[in-house]
Amino acid sequence: MAALDVQEFIQQNRALAEQVETFRGISESDKHWQARREFILRNISDYEEPQLDQLLALSMVWANNVFLGCRYSTELLEKVKEMAEGIVVEDAPVFMTRDEIVKKQQGR
């Protein structure tokens, strides 16, 4: 779902789009929210009301990994990356672990 597709989906599904807007965190930047909103919209049909909290938690895991570099179990990261397949985040930060930085410096 490209940015244009997201906007088209929102126009066609106003009630759902308004509900999803209530999930935005008070401290989320527009860039962060737009990506996380797309994640939610792409996957909301797989998570009915009792499971909606699980979807929101998964969206935060994905966004925290992409924007903040948070690390999670391999299994969980594989799941959210699969759920986010096709979402393009422009200028996403690149994070390196301490071990990766040391290896890079040793290679010089």
Secondary structure as UniProt FT lines:
FT   HELIX           3..12
FT   HELIX           14..21
FT   TURN            22..23
FT   TURN            26..27
FT   HELIX           30..43
FT   HELIX           44..46
FT   HELIX           49..51
FT   HELIX           52..63
FT   HELIX           64..68
FT   HELIX           74..83
FT   TURN            84..86
FT   TURN            90..91
FT   HELIX           98..106
//
